[in-house]
Amino acid sequence: MKLAVYPGSFDPLTNGHVDIIERGTHLFDKIIVAILVNVEKAPLFTMQERVEIVREVFKESPNVEVDVFDGLLVDYVTRRKADVIVRGLRALSDFEAEFQMALMNRRLGPKIETVFMMPAEQYTYISSRLIKEVFSLGGQVRGLVPAIVESRLKDKQLKKGNANVS
Ligand code: PNS
């Protein structure tokens, strides 16, 4: 059984992440989407929301699991008895940081292999950070994030608007 861990902050899940997860399900028996706790001091989506979103999007995919982790990624991967870390590579600009991370992880956990996967071309410029920025400034994010993410972004905007008027 080939088990892969796809770690990240997923704040929020984008269609680029979804694309990588779907590709991963064709390569591995199971892919664990592992959301890092406390990755940012003030994430837009709570951990529970991020878990719910991934669960909802992959509710028909028994070989996709959602989990949370803290501490070292390699310790989590070892604990889960997984073989592989999956990371998405969108552009050359991702490469340097990913290369450093992969080699550090290899030093810390020599048996764990990092596998890089490229998303479909139409998602190569998307990041969670850009989605949040564009949405907060009134831009359209439809087609770039799952529908549940778009609707939850709208809910947050409404709540913020209500808080501002009250
Ligand atoms: O979605 P992100 O923010 O690019 O994900 C980064 C993540 C979670 C993969 C990375 O920060 C991580 O693995 N953090 C856990 C702590 C750790 O193991 N650090 C050393 C990695 S070289």
Backbone and ligand atoms as CSV (ligand in chain L), in Angstrom:
chain,resi,resn,atom,element,x,y,z
A,1,MET,N,N,0.857,-1.203,0.000
A,1,MET,CA,C,0.000,0.000,0.000
A,1,MET,C,C,0.886,1.243,0.000
A,2,LYS,N,N,0.759,2.055,-1.030
A,2,LYS,CA,C,1.539,3.300,-1.130
A,2,LYS,C,C,0.708,4.451,-0.571
A,3,LEU,N,N,1.246,4.993,0.507
A,3,LEU,CA,C,0.526,6.067,1.205
A,3,LEU,C,C,1.302,7.365,1.033
A,4,ALA,N,N,0.610,8.418,0.610
A,4,ALA,CA,C,1.271,9.717,0.416
A,4,ALA,C,C,0.638,10.763,1.324
A,5,VAL,N,N,1.469,11.705,1.752
A,5,VAL,CA,C,0.971,12.833,2.550
A,5,VAL,C,C,1.125,14.091,1.701
A,6,TYR,N,N,0.045,14.848,1.587
A,6,TYR,CA,C,0.087,16.122,0.863
A,6,TYR,C,C,-0.084,17.224,1.918
A,7,PRO,N,N,1.024,17.816,2.377
A,7,PRO,CA,C,0.934,18.775,3.475
A,7,PRO,C,C,0.758,20.201,2.975
A,8,GLY,N,N,0.188,21.039,3.829
A,8,GLY,CA,C,0.077,22.448,3.445
A,8,GLY,C,C,-0.784,23.200,4.420
A,9,SER,N,N,-0.960,24.497,4.118
A,9,SER,CA,C,-1.821,25.289,4.994
A,9,SER,C,C,-3.262,25.332,4.479
A,10,PHE,N,N,-3.444,25.223,3.184
A,10,PHE,CA,C,-4.790,25.120,2.589
A,10,PHE,C,C,-5.743,26.193,3.135
A,11,ASP,N,N,-5.276,27.438,3.114
A,11,ASP,CA,C,-6.073,28.550,3.670
A,11,ASP,C,C,-6.394,29.579,2.582
A,12,PRO,N,N,-7.320,29.243,1.672
A,12,PRO,CA,C,-8.142,28.039,1.598
A,12,PRO,C,C,-7.648,27.078,0.507
A,13,LEU,N,N,-8.339,25.931,0.433
A,13,LEU,CA,C,-8.123,24.967,-0.653
A,13,LEU,C,C,-8.445,25.650,-1.986
A,14,THR,N,N,-7.558,25.480,-2.967
A,14,THR,CA,C,-7.825,26.041,-4.302
A,14,THR,C,C,-8.020,24.894,-5.300
A,15,ASN,N,N,-8.424,25.253,-6.503
A,15,ASN,CA,C,-8.572,24.210,-7.525
A,15,ASN,C,C,-7.209,23.639,-7.931
A,16,GLY,N,N,-6.152,24.405,-7.687
A,16,GLY,CA,C,-4.803,23.876,-7.924
A,16,GLY,C,C,-4.517,22.724,-6.964
A,17,HIS,N,N,-4.870,22.912,-5.676
A,17,HIS,CA,C,-4.701,21.827,-4.702
A,17,HIS,C,C,-5.564,20.623,-5.102
A,18,VAL,N,N,-6.804,20.907,-5.472
A,18,VAL,CA,C,-7.730,19.818,-5.831
A,18,VAL,C,C,-7.153,19.002,-6.988
A,19,ASP,N,N,-6.596,19.706,-7.963
A,19,ASP,CA,C,-6.008,19.055,-9.134
A,19,ASP,C,C,-4.846,18.138,-8.721
A,20,ILE,N,N,-4.002,18.631,-7.820
A,20,ILE,CA,C,-2.855,17.821,-7.363
A,20,ILE,C,C,-3.367,16.586,-6.594
A,21,ILE,N,N,-4.363,16.794,-5.741
A,21,ILE,CA,C,-4.891,15.666,-4.951
A,21,ILE,C,C,-5.469,14.604,-5.895
A,22,GLU,N,N,-6.234,15.064,-6.895
A,22,GLU,CA,C,-6.823,14.104,-7.839
A,22,GLU,C,C,-5.735,13.341,-8.590
A,23,ARG,N,N,-4.713,14.052,-9.016
A,23,ARG,CA,C,-3.597,13.366,-9.698
A,23,ARG,C,C,-2.935,12.368,-8.757
A,24,GLY,N,N,-2.808,12.767,-7.491
A,24,GLY,CA,C,-2.180,11.886,-6.496
A,24,GLY,C,C,-2.951,10.599,-6.296
A,25,THR,N,N,-4.271,10.678,-6.395
A,25,THR,CA,C,-5.070,9.460,-6.172
A,25,THR,C,C,-4.825,8.412,-7.267
A,26,HIS,N,N,-4.318,8.863,-8.427
A,26,HIS,CA,C,-4.012,7.901,-9.492
A,26,HIS,C,C,-2.648,7.241,-9.290
A,27,LEU,N,N,-1.828,7.876,-8.468
A,27,LEU,CA,C,-0.467,7.352,-8.253
A,27,LEU,C,C,-0.342,6.549,-6.967
A,28,PHE,N,N,-1.167,6.919,-5.974
A,28,PHE,CA,C,-1.004,6.305,-4.653
A,28,PHE,C,C,-2.314,5.622,-4.242
A,29,ASP,N,N,-2.175,4.661,-3.313
A,29,ASP,CA,C,-3.385,3.971,-2.837
A,29,ASP,C,C,-4.228,4.918,-2.004
A,30,LYS,N,N,-3.517,5.798,-1.268
A,30,LYS,CA,C,-4.250,6.753,-0.447
A,30,LYS,C,C,-3.436,8.030,-0.334
A,31,ILE,N,N,-4.113,9.158,-0.297
A,31,ILE,CA,C,-3.416,10.423,-0.112
A,31,ILE,C,C,-4.038,11.126,1.100
A,32,ILE,N,N,-3.163,11.487,2.038
A,32,ILE,CA,C,-3.629,12.169,3.244
A,32,ILE,C,C,-3.357,13.663,3.057
A,33,VAL,N,N,-4.405,14.438,3.052
A,33,VAL,CA,C,-4.251,15.901,2.993
A,33,VAL,C,C,-4.002,16.339,4.440
A,34,ALA,N,N,-2.779,16.777,4.716
A,34,ALA,CA,C,-2.381,17.064,6.095
A,34,ALA,C,C,-2.251,18.575,6.278
A,35,ILE,N,N,-3.148,19.122,7.080
A,35,ILE,CA,C,-3.194,20.583,7.249
A,35,ILE,C,C,-2.365,20.964,8.469
A,36,LEU,N,N,-1.436,21.890,8.247
A,36,LEU,CA,C,-0.537,22.301,9.329
A,36,LEU,C,C,-1.262,23.214,10.314
A,37,VAL,N,N,-1.178,22.863,11.577
A,37,VAL,CA,C,-1.757,23.699,12.642
A,37,VAL,C,C,-0.845,24.905,12.854
A,38,ASN,N,N,-1.450,26.061,13.033
A,38,ASN,CA,C,-0.683,27.278,13.365
A,38,ASN,C,C,0.299,27.717,12.302
A,39,VAL,N,N,-0.054,27.470,11.058
A,39,VAL,CA,C,0.890,27.848,10.008
A,39,VAL,C,C,1.016,29.367,9.904
A,40,GLU,N,N,-0.063,30.039,10.196
A,40,GLU,CA,C,-0.031,31.504,10.233
A,40,GLU,C,C,-0.655,31.906,11.560
A,41,LYS,N,N,-0.314,33.087,12.024
A,41,LYS,CA,C,-0.922,33.500,13.291
A,41,LYS,C,C,-2.407,33.762,13.114
A,42,ALA,N,N,-2.765,34.331,11.954
A,42,ALA,CA,C,-4.173,34.662,11.752
A,42,ALA,C,C,-4.664,34.130,10.408
A,43,PRO,N,N,-4.906,32.823,10.307
A,43,PRO,CA,C,-5.427,32.306,9.042
A,43,PRO,C,C,-6.849,32.814,8.809
A,44,LEU,N,N,-7.261,32.918,7.570
A,44,LEU,CA,C,-8.631,33.367,7.294
A,44,LEU,C,C,-9.626,32.279,7.699
A,45,PHE,N,N,-9.310,31.045,7.352
A,45,PHE,CA,C,-10.205,29.928,7.682
A,45,PHE,C,C,-9.672,29.193,8.907
A,46,THR,N,N,-10.574,28.873,9.836
A,46,THR,CA,C,-10.147,28.109,11.015
A,46,THR,C,C,-9.751,26.710,10.558
A,47,MET,N,N,-9.063,26.026,11.448
A,47,MET,CA,C,-8.658,24.659,11.129
A,47,MET,C,C,-9.884,23.797,10.822
A,48,GLN,N,N,-10.920,23.965,11.651
A,48,GLN,CA,C,-12.128,23.164,11.445
A,48,GLN,C,C,-12.750,23.438,10.064
A,49,GLU,N,N,-12.769,24.708,9.669
A,49,GLU,CA,C,-13.332,25.052,8.360
A,49,GLU,C,C,-12.503,24.427,7.238
A,50,ARG,N,N,-11.186,24.487,7.393
A,50,ARG,CA,C,-10.326,23.940,6.344
A,50,ARG,C,C,-10.508,22.426,6.222
A,51,VAL,N,N,-10.656,21.778,7.368
A,51,VAL,CA,C,-10.887,20.318,7.351
A,51,VAL,C,C,-12.239,20.028,6.680
A,52,GLU,N,N,-13.268,20.775,7.075
A,52,GLU,CA,C,-14.619,20.563,6.516
A,52,GLU,C,C,-14.622,20.740,4.999
A,53,ILE,N,N,-13.895,21.745,4.541
A,53,ILE,CA,C,-13.868,22.032,3.098
A,53,ILE,C,C,-13.259,20.853,2.333
A,54,VAL,N,N,-12.105,20.366,2.809
A,54,VAL,CA,C,-11.469,19.244,2.091
A,54,VAL,C,C,-12.382,18.014,2.145
A,55,ARG,N,N,-12.974,17.778,3.320
A,55,ARG,CA,C,-13.896,16.623,3.461
A,55,ARG,C,C,-15.047,16.716,2.478
A,56,GLU,N,N,-15.626,17.895,2.366
A,56,GLU,CA,C,-16.776,18.089,1.482
A,56,GLU,C,C,-16.371,17.873,0.020
A,57,VAL,N,N,-15.248,18.467,-0.369
A,57,VAL,CA,C,-14.830,18.379,-1.778
A,57,VAL,C,C,-14.520,16.926,-2.166
A,58,PHE,N,N,-13.953,16.172,-1.217
A,58,PHE,CA,C,-13.546,14.792,-1.530
A,58,PHE,C,C,-14.446,13.750,-0.876
A,59,LYS,N,N,-15.704,14.117,-0.654
A,59,LYS,CA,C,-16.599,13.185,0.048
A,59,LYS,C,C,-16.862,11.903,-0.746
A,60,GLU,N,N,-16.682,11.965,-2.053
A,60,GLU,CA,C,-16.883,10.754,-2.881
A,60,GLU,C,C,-15.571,10.013,-3.140
A,61,SER,N,N,-14.501,10.432,-2.503
A,61,SER,CA,C,-13.192,9.811,-2.773
A,61,SER,C,C,-12.673,9.106,-1.518
A,62,PRO,N,N,-12.917,7.795,-1.426
A,62,PRO,CA,C,-12.511,7.082,-0.207
A,62,PRO,C,C,-10.997,7.045,-0.010
A,63,ASN,N,N,-10.240,7.275,-1.082
A,63,ASN,CA,C,-8.779,7.226,-0.930
A,63,ASN,C,C,-8.154,8.596,-0.645
A,64,VAL,N,N,-9.013,9.573,-0.274
A,64,VAL,CA,C,-8.495,10.874,0.188
A,64,VAL,C,C,-8.919,11.038,1.645
A,65,GLU,N,N,-7.919,11.238,2.506
A,65,GLU,CA,C,-8.200,11.434,3.933
A,65,GLU,C,C,-7.743,12.840,4.319
A,66,VAL,N,N,-8.400,13.425,5.294
A,66,VAL,CA,C,-7.973,14.751,5.781
A,66,VAL,C,C,-7.511,14.594,7.220
A,67,ASP,N,N,-6.408,15.241,7.533
A,67,ASP,CA,C,-5.893,15.180,8.899
A,67,ASP,C,C,-5.207,16.515,9.193
A,68,VAL,N,N,-4.899,16.737,10.460
A,68,VAL,CA,C,-4.134,17.941,10.830
A,68,VAL,C,C,-2.847,17.475,11.495
A,69,PHE,N,N,-1.824,18.323,11.408
A,69,PHE,CA,C,-0.574,17.957,12.081
A,69,PHE,C,C,0.116,19.197,12.597
A,70,ASP,N,N,0.970,18.988,13.602
A,70,ASP,CA,C,1.877,20.068,13.984
A,70,ASP,C,C,3.248,19.446,14.208
A,71,GLY,N,N,4.226,20.277,14.428
A,71,GLY,CA,C,5.589,19.758,14.568
A,71,GLY,C,C,6.192,19.468,13.208
A,72,LEU,N,N,7.209,18.626,13.225
A,72,LEU,CA,C,7.929,18.335,11.986
A,72,LEU,C,C,7.104,17.445,11.059
A,73,LEU,N,N,7.118,17.822,9.796
A,73,LEU,CA,C,6.375,17.042,8.802
A,73,LEU,C,C,6.886,15.596,8.752
A,74,VAL,N,N,8.208,15.428,8.779
A,74,VAL,CA,C,8.738,14.052,8.655
A,74,VAL,C,C,8.288,13.180,9.833
A,75,ASP,N,N,8.132,13.781,11.005
A,75,ASP,CA,C,7.657,13.002,12.159
A,75,ASP,C,C,6.214,12.546,11.923
A,76,TYR,N,N,5.432,13.458,11.373
A,76,TYR,CA,C,4.038,13.110,11.068
A,76,TYR,C,C,3.983,11.989,10.014
A,77,VAL,N,N,4.781,12.144,8.971
A,77,VAL,CA,C,4.783,11.156,7.870
A,77,VAL,C,C,5.201,9.780,8.415
A,78,THR,N,N,6.200,9.778,9.279
A,78,THR,CA,C,6.669,8.518,9.878
A,78,THR,C,C,5.574,7.901,10.743
A,79,ARG,N,N,4.944,8.762,11.545
A,79,ARG,CA,C,3.870,8.284,12.421
A,79,ARG,C,C,2.739,7.643,11.617
A,80,ARG,N,N,2.447,8.244,10.473
A,80,ARG,CA,C,1.360,7.725,9.640
A,80,ARG,C,C,1.788,6.542,8.763
A,81,LYS,N,N,3.074,6.169,8.878
A,81,LYS,CA,C,3.648,5.074,8.078
A,81,LYS,C,C,3.467,5.327,6.567
A,82,ALA,N,N,3.640,6.581,6.194
A,82,ALA,CA,C,3.537,6.937,4.767
A,82,ALA,C,C,4.932,6.874,4.147
A,83,ASP,N,N,4.959,6.825,2.805
A,83,ASP,CA,C,6.233,6.690,2.099
A,83,ASP,C,C,6.652,7.974,1.413
A,84,VAL,N,N,5.666,8.805,1.116
A,84,VAL,CA,C,5.892,9.899,0.168
A,84,VAL,C,C,5.261,11.197,0.661
A,85,ILE,N,N,5.983,12.296,0.405
A,85,ILE,CA,C,5.406,13.639,0.587
A,85,ILE,C,C,5.116,14.171,-0.812
A,86,VAL,N,N,3.923,14.637,-1.032
A,86,VAL,CA,C,3.577,15.225,-2.329
A,86,VAL,C,C,3.594,16.745,-2.193
A,87,ARG,N,N,4.229,17.408,-3.144
A,87,ARG,CA,C,4.158,18.871,-3.192
A,87,ARG,C,C,3.865,19.285,-4.628
A,88,GLY,N,N,3.117,20.350,-4.773
A,88,GLY,CA,C,2.815,20.875,-6.103
A,88,GLY,C,C,3.890,21.885,-6.497
A,89,LEU,N,N,4.265,21.856,-7.754
A,89,LEU,CA,C,5.212,22.852,-8.279
A,89,LEU,C,C,4.502,23.608,-9.385
A,90,ARG,N,N,4.288,24.909,-9.161
A,90,ARG,CA,C,3.544,25.679,-10.160
A,90,ARG,C,C,4.459,26.335,-11.166
A,91,ALA,N,N,5.548,26.857,-10.665
A,91,ALA,CA,C,6.429,27.624,-11.543
A,91,ALA,C,C,7.833,27.550,-10.986
A,92,LEU,N,N,8.766,28.064,-11.772
A,92,LEU,CA,C,10.169,28.056,-11.353
A,92,LEU,C,C,10.328,28.749,-10.006
A,93,SER,N,N,9.503,29.764,-9.776
A,93,SER,CA,C,9.615,30.529,-8.529
A,93,SER,C,C,9.336,29.664,-7.291
A,94,ASP,N,N,8.599,28.581,-7.451
A,94,ASP,CA,C,8.351,27.677,-6.312
A,94,ASP,C,C,9.575,26.828,-6.012
A,95,PHE,N,N,10.410,26.670,-7.030
A,95,PHE,CA,C,11.404,25.608,-6.982
A,95,PHE,C,C,12.383,25.731,-5.828
A,96,GLU,N,N,12.921,26.924,-5.635
A,96,GLU,CA,C,14.009,27.057,-4.667
A,96,GLU,C,C,13.583,26.654,-3.252
A,97,ALA,N,N,12.471,27.209,-2.816
A,97,ALA,CA,C,12.002,26.897,-1.464
A,97,ALA,C,C,11.635,25.414,-1.353
A,98,GLU,N,N,11.012,24.886,-2.408
A,98,GLU,CA,C,10.599,23.478,-2.377
A,98,GLU,C,C,11.812,22.546,-2.355
A,99,PHE,N,N,12.831,22.940,-3.102
A,99,PHE,CA,C,14.069,22.160,-3.175
A,99,PHE,C,C,14.718,22.105,-1.782
A,100,GLN,N,N,14.779,23.262,-1.132
A,100,GLN,CA,C,15.355,23.319,0.216
A,100,GLN,C,C,14.555,22.448,1.183
A,101,MET,N,N,13.250,22.574,1.084
A,101,MET,CA,C,12.391,21.832,1.999
A,101,MET,C,C,12.546,20.317,1.764
A,102,ALA,N,N,12.576,19.935,0.493
A,102,ALA,CA,C,12.676,18.501,0.160
A,102,ALA,C,C,14.005,17.932,0.662
A,103,LEU,N,N,15.086,18.699,0.486
A,103,LEU,CA,C,16.389,18.181,0.911
A,103,LEU,C,C,16.504,18.160,2.436
A,104,MET,N,N,15.920,19.157,3.090
A,104,MET,CA,C,15.914,19.140,4.561
A,104,MET,C,C,15.089,17.946,5.055
A,105,ASN,N,N,13.953,17.746,4.443
A,105,ASN,CA,C,13.115,16.610,4.848
A,105,ASN,C,C,13.833,15.281,4.583
A,106,ARG,N,N,14.604,15.235,3.513
A,106,ARG,CA,C,15.342,13.997,3.215
A,106,ARG,C,C,16.427,13.754,4.275
A,107,ARG,N,N,17.049,14.852,4.704
A,107,ARG,CA,C,18.067,14.715,5.757
A,107,ARG,C,C,17.429,14.234,7.068
A,108,LEU,N,N,16.247,14.799,7.354
A,108,LEU,CA,C,15.579,14.451,8.613
A,108,LEU,C,C,14.930,13.061,8.566
A,109,GLY,N,N,14.505,12.685,7.379
A,109,GLY,CA,C,13.805,11.390,7.233
A,109,GLY,C,C,14.232,10.748,5.926
A,110,PRO,N,N,15.419,10.099,5.916
A,110,PRO,CA,C,16.005,9.623,4.647
A,110,PRO,C,C,15.134,8.636,3.866
A,111,LYS,N,N,14.206,7.976,4.559
A,111,LYS,CA,C,13.400,6.969,3.828
A,111,LYS,C,C,12.190,7.596,3.138
A,112,ILE,N,N,11.936,8.846,3.463
A,112,ILE,CA,C,10.731,9.495,2.899
A,112,ILE,C,C,11.111,10.236,1.613
A,113,GLU,N,N,10.383,9.976,0.578
A,113,GLU,CA,C,10.663,10.609,-0.715
A,113,GLU,C,C,9.672,11.746,-0.968
A,114,THR,N,N,10.173,12.878,-1.482
A,114,THR,CA,C,9.254,13.949,-1.890
A,114,THR,C,C,8.995,13.820,-3.384
A,115,VAL,N,N,7.737,13.842,-3.743
A,115,VAL,CA,C,7.357,13.762,-5.162
A,115,VAL,C,C,6.699,15.085,-5.550
A,116,PHE,N,N,7.220,15.717,-6.586
A,116,PHE,CA,C,6.638,16.979,-7.060
A,116,PHE,C,C,5.685,16.708,-8.209
A,117,MET,N,N,4.552,17.392,-8.147
A,117,MET,CA,C,3.576,17.226,-9.221
A,117,MET,C,C,3.171,18.592,-9.746
A,118,MET,N,N,2.965,18.663,-11.044
A,118,MET,CA,C,2.540,19.928,-11.650
A,118,MET,C,C,1.033,19.950,-11.818
A,119,PRO,N,N,0.397,21.048,-11.420
A,119,PRO,CA,C,-1.050,21.130,-11.651
A,119,PRO,C,C,-1.338,21.407,-13.120
A,120,ALA,N,N,-2.586,21.283,-13.503
A,120,ALA,CA,C,-3.000,21.661,-14.856
A,120,ALA,C,C,-2.615,23.122,-15.092
A,121,GLU,N,N,-2.274,23.407,-16.345
A,121,GLU,CA,C,-1.769,24.749,-16.691
A,121,GLU,C,C,-2.625,25.895,-16.160
A,122,GLN,N,N,-3.957,25.684,-16.237
A,122,GLN,CA,C,-4.836,26.808,-15.871
A,122,GLN,C,C,-4.768,27.165,-14.395
A,123,TYR,N,N,-4.092,26.327,-13.613
A,123,TYR,CA,C,-3.992,26.624,-12.175
A,123,TYR,C,C,-2.587,27.042,-11.757
A,124,THR,N,N,-1.692,27.201,-12.715
A,124,THR,CA,C,-0.292,27.420,-12.344
A,124,THR,C,C,-0.043,28.781,-11.681
A,125,TYR,N,N,-0.967,29.703,-11.840
A,125,TYR,CA,C,-0.735,31.033,-11.240
A,125,TYR,C,C,-1.548,31.242,-9.956
A,126,ILE,N,N,-2.316,30.237,-9.563
A,126,ILE,CA,C,-3.193,30.418,-8.388
A,126,ILE,C,C,-2.456,30.093,-7.104
A,127,SER,N,N,-2.690,30.908,-6.091
A,127,SER,CA,C,-2.228,30.558,-4.740
A,127,SER,C,C,-3.333,30.961,-3.772
A,128,SER,N,N,-3.322,30.366,-2.592
A,128,SER,CA,C,-4.326,30.717,-1.584
A,128,SER,C,C,-4.229,32.209,-1.260
A,129,ARG,N,N,-2.996,32.689,-1.167
A,129,ARG,CA,C,-2.789,34.108,-0.819
A,129,ARG,C,C,-3.449,35.028,-1.858
A,130,LEU,N,N,-3.244,34.691,-3.139
A,130,LEU,CA,C,-3.798,35.521,-4.212
A,130,LEU,C,C,-5.327,35.457,-4.222
A,131,ILE,N,N,-5.866,34.281,-3.963
A,131,ILE,CA,C,-7.325,34.122,-3.913
A,131,ILE,C,C,-7.903,35.048,-2.839
A,132,LYS,N,N,-7.282,35.028,-1.658
A,132,LYS,CA,C,-7.798,35.851,-0.545
A,132,LYS,C,C,-7.715,37.330,-0.901
A,133,GLU,N,N,-6.609,37.708,-1.522
A,133,GLU,CA,C,-6.423,39.119,-1.864
A,133,GLU,C,C,-7.455,39.567,-2.905
A,134,VAL,N,N,-7.572,38.770,-3.968
A,134,VAL,CA,C,-8.493,39.140,-5.050
A,134,VAL,C,C,-9.927,39.203,-4.526
A,135,PHE,N,N,-10.308,38.174,-3.752
A,135,PHE,CA,C,-11.678,38.152,-3.236
A,135,PHE,C,C,-11.942,39.345,-2.323
A,136,SER,N,N,-10.986,39.634,-1.442
A,136,SER,CA,C,-11.211,40.720,-0.472
A,136,SER,C,C,-11.333,42.073,-1.178
A,137,LEU,N,N,-10.773,42.161,-2.392
A,137,LEU,CA,C,-10.859,43.432,-3.126
A,137,LEU,C,C,-12.004,43.429,-4.139
A,138,GLY,N,N,-12.856,42.408,-4.043
A,138,GLY,CA,C,-14.061,42.393,-4.888
A,138,GLY,C,C,-13.890,41.666,-6.203
A,139,GLY,N,N,-12.768,40.997,-6.396
A,139,GLY,CA,C,-12.544,40.275,-7.665
A,139,GLY,C,C,-13.232,38.923,-7.667
A,140,GLN,N,N,-13.389,38.389,-8.883
A,140,GLN,CA,C,-14.093,37.116,-9.103
A,140,GLN,C,C,-13.120,35.939,-8.935
A,141,VAL,N,N,-13.501,34.968,-8.098
A,141,VAL,CA,C,-12.612,33.797,-7.934
A,141,VAL,C,C,-13.275,32.505,-8.416
A,142,ARG,N,N,-14.445,32.647,-9.036
A,142,ARG,CA,C,-15.160,31.448,-9.511
A,142,ARG,C,C,-14.290,30.679,-10.506
A,143,GLY,N,N,-14.265,29.372,-10.354
A,143,GLY,CA,C,-13.462,28.546,-11.262
A,143,GLY,C,C,-12.040,28.331,-10.755
A,144,LEU,N,N,-11.655,29.132,-9.764
A,144,LEU,CA,C,-10.294,29.002,-9.221
A,144,LEU,C,C,-10.282,28.268,-7.894
A,145,VAL,N,N,-11.467,28.227,-7.259
A,145,VAL,CA,C,-11.603,27.516,-5.978
A,145,VAL,C,C,-12.868,26.657,-6.053
A,146,PRO,N,N,-12.947,25.598,-5.239
A,146,PRO,CA,C,-14.189,24.820,-5.213
A,146,PRO,C,C,-15.366,25.711,-4.799
A,147,ALA,N,N,-16.579,25.338,-5.225
A,147,ALA,CA,C,-17.769,26.153,-4.945
A,147,ALA,C,C,-17.937,26.404,-3.445
A,148,ILE,N,N,-17.642,25.409,-2.628
A,148,ILE,CA,C,-17.822,25.570,-1.175
A,148,ILE,C,C,-16.876,26.655,-0.631
A,149,VAL,N,N,-15.709,26.778,-1.223
A,149,VAL,CA,C,-14.765,27.815,-0.764
A,149,VAL,C,C,-15.313,29.187,-1.147
A,150,GLU,N,N,-15.829,29.283,-2.366
A,150,GLU,CA,C,-16.384,30.572,-2.800
A,150,GLU,C,C,-17.535,30.981,-1.868
A,151,SER,N,N,-18.404,30.009,-1.550
A,151,SER,CA,C,-19.548,30.395,-0.720
A,151,SER,C,C,-19.105,30.732,0.702
A,152,ARG,N,N,-18.096,30.035,1.204
A,152,ARG,CA,C,-17.617,30.367,2.562
A,152,ARG,C,C,-16.892,31.714,2.587
A,153,LEU,N,N,-16.236,32.048,1.491
A,153,LEU,CA,C,-15.606,33.378,1.410
A,153,LEU,C,C,-16.695,34.449,1.462
A,154,LYS,N,N,-17.789,34.176,0.727
A,154,LYS,CA,C,-18.906,35.144,0.715
A,154,LYS,C,C,-19.501,35.286,2.110
A,155,ASP,N,N,-19.674,34.162,2.812
A,155,ASP,CA,C,-20.205,34.212,4.191
A,155,ASP,C,C,-19.327,35.095,5.073
A,156,LYS,N,N,-18.033,34.914,4.918
A,156,LYS,CA,C,-17.109,35.682,5.756
A,156,LYS,C,C,-17.222,37.174,5.446
A,157,GLN,N,N,-17.382,37.471,4.149
A,157,GLN,CA,C,-17.492,38.867,3.738
A,157,GLN,C,C,-18.764,39.497,4.312
A,158,LEU,N,N,-19.866,38.683,4.265
A,158,LEU,CA,C,-21.137,39.184,4.816
A,158,LEU,C,C,-21.005,39.473,6.301
A,159,LYS,N,N,-20.386,38.516,7.007
A,159,LYS,CA,C,-20.231,38.678,8.461
A,159,LYS,C,C,-19.408,39.916,8.761
A,160,LYS,N,N,-18.362,40.104,7.956
A,160,LYS,CA,C,-17.482,41.262,8.173
A,160,LYS,C,C,-18.265,42.554,7.912
A,161,GLY,N,N,-19.061,42.519,6.836
A,161,GLY,CA,C,-19.882,43.694,6.496
A,161,GLY,C,C,-20.857,44.014,7.602
A,162,ASN,N,N,-21.521,42.956,8.128
A,162,ASN,CA,C,-22.480,43.159,9.224
A,162,ASN,C,C,-21.800,43.705,10.452
A,163,ALA,N,N,-20.596,43.190,10.725
A,163,ALA,CA,C,-19.877,43.648,11.909
A,163,ALA,C,C,-19.530,45.132,11.759
A,164,ASN,N,N,-19.228,45.531,10.519
A,164,ASN,CA,C,-18.866,46.937,10.298
A,164,ASN,C,C,-20.030,47.897,10.474
A,165,VAL,N,N,-21.259,47.440,10.129
A,165,VAL,CA,C,-22.411,48.347,10.245
A,165,VAL,C,C,-22.982,48.369,11.657
A,166,SER,N,N,-22.733,47.291,12.418
A,166,SER,CA,C,-23.342,47.272,13.748
A,166,SER,C,C,-22.458,47.980,14.784
L,1,PNS,O1,O,0.971,25.316,2.024
L,1,PNS,P1,P,2.337,25.674,2.507
L,1,PNS,O2,O,2.235,26.817,3.479
L,1,PNS,O3,O,3.290,25.938,1.384
L,1,PNS,O4,O,2.906,24.398,3.325
L,1,PNS,C1,C,4.158,24.444,3.974
L,1,PNS,C2,C,4.359,23.173,4.828
L,1,PNS,C3,C,3.197,22.961,5.761
L,1,PNS,C4,C,4.502,21.976,3.933
L,1,PNS,C5,C,5.685,23.370,5.638
L,1,PNS,O5,O,5.666,24.596,6.286
L,1,PNS,C6,C,5.918,22.270,6.682
L,1,PNS,O6,O,6.149,21.135,6.355
L,1,PNS,N1,N,5.850,22.640,7.970
L,1,PNS,C7,C,5.994,21.714,9.070
L,1,PNS,C8,C,7.248,21.996,9.885
L,1,PNS,C9,C,8.447,21.335,9.263
L,1,PNS,O7,O,8.532,20.141,9.106
L,1,PNS,N2,N,9.411,22.178,8.859
L,1,PNS,C10,C,10.616,21.745,8.184
L,1,PNS,C11,C,10.330,21.520,6.716
L,1,PNS,S1,S,11.797,21.616,5.829
